[in-house]
């Protein structure tokens, strides 16, 4: 004890000139008094002065009183049935935020926040109103930084947050999230590293617990950097689902300049190995993915640059029924991909940019093999002319596909919003659409939920590939999954599918060119592009329809503040789903006064889809028209009062008829330590498809009062 006292005394004297303190609130002084009293009975009197140095010192603090009021109504009418909910709640919270240090700012710093309050909530389902529920509304967060100025640091975090508003449109779910984490970082030279542990518990309509362990070591010298690491995650759910994943990686990067005739050399190597297992009440799914990727970038004389990539990727998965020990052959799938990609680029002056791309890819799976070899040549020319800039480009690609059997593509990763509008396209061509399976990867936990075709997502063929549009999880819920309340949240999806079954050799030729002008300081921007693709069966038998198409696109953008006009015409000729489309949009935005800005927009799109000449695609033609308008206004009044509003309307006619309305108004007022925020939102979507009418609406009223106390 005496030795520790001497060491701490020397450290304190060395930092004496830079120590500082700020008086603490009386509440913290009471806790400090209790701490000192206990220490007095357990610590020798000679060390009391050192114990006092370890009492937390607050350098900054503030407190506020928050009052929330919200009323949210959701309604869905489908084919005569109606589902409606109304959620009304009030929250009163007293919040306190503090920051400070222990012993010295270079020893331990911390930030802490806490909120205590009450929640009054009433949830009404259809015409059945539940009672008022009274509960606590408590949040907290404590972040501790140990030795923040040293190359070795320790960060600790514990927090609790609660979403008071319902996250599901038609469920009374208020998720509570607990996070506990520790992160150790060593920033040394040439060796550094990190290791961490994070526990996340989400209590919602289901409860999930997730433990994530990570470790990484990095070695860096002048021309080389090497990293090795691992990540392990374990997730359990009270719904009976467990998900475990182990990831290992090794990466190295070498970089040299002016090496012989090479101006710059960059070589990067990456090795990854992942395993995962997910089990529920019906089946156990196991899988592994490993990859080896080499990337070489060379900056050469005479303005040449070369990018070369070699990759070996292997994926495998198998599923076993939890009710039977026998696994069918169809439950096991594997895929290996070996590819070489070379890009050689050259720039001639500032005007002509050219590139040659070679790609050789071999796919082997449990059901077949596919070899793809492509050669591409691209040019882009830019030239200044008296009235602006002229650009022109040309491209040509020859792709040879030699296929045997049916090749499986496993867990192809995509990201998209789930709103029924945004989409993503599958990477491969010649796909059997009946084999497409889309899995949702849950944020934070990694648990995978298999989605249902024509319920949670829609498949559309575009050329020789397919487009996936994911519907809203609020309107079409996934059992056991609680969606993010942000309608613009981007989810991760894994897609598995098989290629078209058969033994064949197909050659695909794609040629295109484009040109554009930017005239009179971007006042006029016309453009035109042409692309044609032709598939030829070289040998074998292809069971489907070959895709041949030609696309002509012409458009112009006119910009003159405060207006912007864009219009485009596209002609898509193909044996599969040919179409003609016009798209136009006019926007206006201007700051009328320093305190007033207004904006408006009009859009009109019309697309004519013709009957397919092949055995697949549309059997009857139709026309789809989308028209609508947007308006926005923002006004700044005296007395720190701001008012803003946004309106939106869109009408769609075609195979599905719909009307969409959206209005949002926001008022903010700041007066001294008092702030007031009021918001009103109304959304309505009416749709008619296959003689079934559906109406979905949402109304939200929000009032937030905040009083800064100190």
Buried (B, 14 or more C-beta within 10 A) or exposed (E): EEEEBEEBEEBBEEBEEEBEEEEBBEEBEEEBEEBBEEBEEEBEEEBEEBBEBBBBBBBEBEBBBBBBBBBBBBBBBBEEEEBBBBBBBBBBBBBBBBBBBBBBBBBBBBBBBBBBBBBBBBBBBEEEEEEEEEEEBBBBBBBBBBEBEEEEBBBBBBBBEBBBBBBBBBBBBBBBBBBBBBBBBBEEEEEBBBBBBBBBBBBBBBBBBBBBBBBBBBBBEEEBBBBBBBBBBBBBBEBEBBBBBBBBBBBBBBBBEEEEEBBBBBBBBBBBBBBBBBBBEEBBBBBBBBBBBBBBBBBBEEEEBBBBBBBBBBBBBBBBEEEEEEBEEEBBBBBBBBBBBBBBBBBEEEEBBBBEBBBBBBBBBBBBBBBBBBBBEBBBBBEEEEEBBBBBBBBBBBBBBBBBBBBBBBBBEBEBBBBBEBBBEBEBBBBBBEBBBBBBBBBBBBBBBEBEBEEBBBBEBBBBBBBBBBBBBBBBBBEBBBBBBEBEEEBBBBBBBBBBBBBBBBBBBBBBBBBBBBBEEEEBBBBBBBBBBBBEEEEEEBEBBBBBBBBBBBBBBBBEEBEBBBBBBBBBBBBBBBBBBBBBBBBBBEEEEEEBBBBBBBBBBBBBBBEBEBEEBBEEEEBBBBBBBBBBBBBBEEEEBBBBBBBBBBBBBBEEBBBBBBBBBBBBBBEEEEBBBBBBBBBBBBBBEEEEEBBBBBBBBBBBBBBEEE
